[in-house]
Amino acid sequence: MSADLSLYQTLRKYAAGDVYPCHMPGHKRNPEGGEMAGFFGIDITEIEGFDNLHHAEGILREAQERANRLYGADETFFLVNGSTAGILAAVMAAARPGEEILIARNCHRSVYHAALMQDLKVHYYRPKMIQEYDICDGVSAEEIGRLLDDHPAIKAVVITSPTYEGIISDVAKIAAAVHDRDKILIVDEAHGAHLDPHMGGAVAAGADLVIHSLHKTLPSLTQTALLHVNGGRVNRDRLHGYLAMVQSSSPSYILMAGMDACVRFLEKEGKERFAFFREQRENFLKKTENLRYLAIGKMTDLSENEYALLDWDMGKILISVKDAGMTGKQLSDMLRDDYHMELEMAAATYGLALMTWMDTAEGWQRLADALLLIDDRIEKERSGQTRRLIKAAKEGMLQESGPAGEWPQGTARAAAGLPRTVMTLAQAFHSEHEEILIKEAADRISADFINLYPPGIPLAVPGEKLTKMLLDHIVENVRKGFTVQGLSAAGKVSVVVEIPEKIWHY
Ligand SMILES: Cc1ncc(COP(=O)(O)O)c(C=O)c1O
């Protein structure tokens, strides 16, 4: 690739030439190949001159090196199967089959999948709750140090920072605690690819392996992600080996051109876009500072409590509905139906908007306007209710109404107080299963993952004893209209039939 041509431009140039493809893909770049034919021109395979992602020596190596320069790691790999692939390879490279690992319990399910595939013995760090917003706190370096001292056989630590809701941990401090004990730190920074180049994220903080979903917060195509490696603690041969196993042997050039374009865009326009984003966000916060019932989550509102978090990602706008008399799902439905705005996620007590450097001034304005209008609607509804109540009281019509409804627990609350691990993930997953009704599953051992989606953090993983509290929480979420994976339409969950004699005892 000529230095001034991007991968995309190189593909376009090739498509404009006269080389006839006697090779895959089967669409043969023929524009008569159906609705998607417009994309065929640059959808090539590893032909001469286009390198091979699994042994990159040419244009793909250059593109990965460019990404590496931007992020400042020792080595950077393109991922075409999302952060999921990077997490699988990172965890498997850091801990060999049967070894021990420490996982923050609010990690994405791909971390558990890696632990299952490698039959790892998992110890958990259970994040505390940020009570004000029902979300998981950051990870405490001191607590990680203590857990590593208690379990010296642990090989690696996996944390998520920022979390789905944007909570950023003090990765530099955690890296120091982990490295002091000569262990590997993996940071799932899938939601923080925008942090490193301009604000400093987990790569700059010295984590050994960092995974970034470019597609989540930057202008890049879905499935595009990066894996960064720092230092000499990770065995690079094993890492390369696992990457070859978890990534397609036919990686999409469209996706790879997308990653190259994203990196070039950040190099060229990153600072400017970031400044625009900051300005828009500040305007938004000013416009919404007098909301009465809805509330925007802010670091400054947490000052009275002792939390472990270092920061809150500016791109995650948490809209708390705790004082609004509605659930996050109702807020999300209202925003969609009445204002044509789709949130990233809705939980019991909040809705979450994901805002990036690519949001327009109009987008920010529409979000602020919609929230202000909803807040006004709640005000009107409340004063109407008050008038009705006064009238009803005067007419002696009020009945005992019982205690005010308790707000259901958020995803993170359930993630913070989870059932006990009895078997390893692999032992439970590979044991004999049976499907039973969820109402009969208390005290049985889960044979599968039960995830509240989004964000895909498991409520239960194979090998954990299901508690009544957790099962009630799952049923409550289904009733509230949230999606629960791992629960069949008939209301059944998969549990282990018999506990084998030889299990690893926690
Ligand atoms: C914290 C976290 N890590 C990893 C992933 C997986 O990322 P990807 O969709 O890029 O595979 C997700 C996806 O939602 C996530 O939320």
The ligand as a MOL file (V3000), in Angstrom:
LIG
                    3D

  0  0  0     0  0            999 V3000
M  V30 BEGIN CTAB
M  V30 COUNTS 16 16 0 0 0
M  V30 BEGIN ATOM
M  V30 1 C -18.0390 -4.7660 28.4020 0
M  V30 2 C -18.1070 -5.4730 27.0780 0
M  V30 3 N -17.0540 -6.2000 26.6690 0
M  V30 4 C -17.0670 -6.8530 25.5010 0
M  V30 5 C -18.1460 -6.8220 24.6760 0
M  V30 6 C -18.1060 -7.5710 23.3660 0
M  V30 7 O -17.8630 -6.6500 22.3550 0
M  V30 8 P -18.1250 -6.9590 20.7980 0
M  V30 9 O -19.5810 -6.7480 20.5840 0
M  V30 10 O -17.2710 -5.9500 20.1000 0
M  V30 11 O -17.7030 -8.3540 20.5380 0
M  V30 12 C -19.2750 -6.0790 25.0480 0
M  V30 13 C -20.4530 -6.0310 24.1660 0
M  V30 14 O -21.4700 -5.5020 24.4440 0
M  V30 15 C -19.2600 -5.3930 26.2850 0
M  V30 16 O -20.3240 -4.6830 26.7010 0
M  V30 END ATOM
M  V30 BEGIN BOND
M  V30 1 1 1 2
M  V30 2 1 2 3
M  V30 3 2 2 15
M  V30 4 2 3 4
M  V30 5 1 4 5
M  V30 6 1 5 6
M  V30 7 2 5 12
M  V30 8 1 6 7
M  V30 9 1 7 8
M  V30 10 2 8 9
M  V30 11 1 8 10
M  V30 12 1 8 11
M  V30 13 1 12 13
M  V30 14 1 12 15
M  V30 15 2 13 14
M  V30 16 1 15 16
M  V30 END BOND
M  V30 END CTAB
M  END
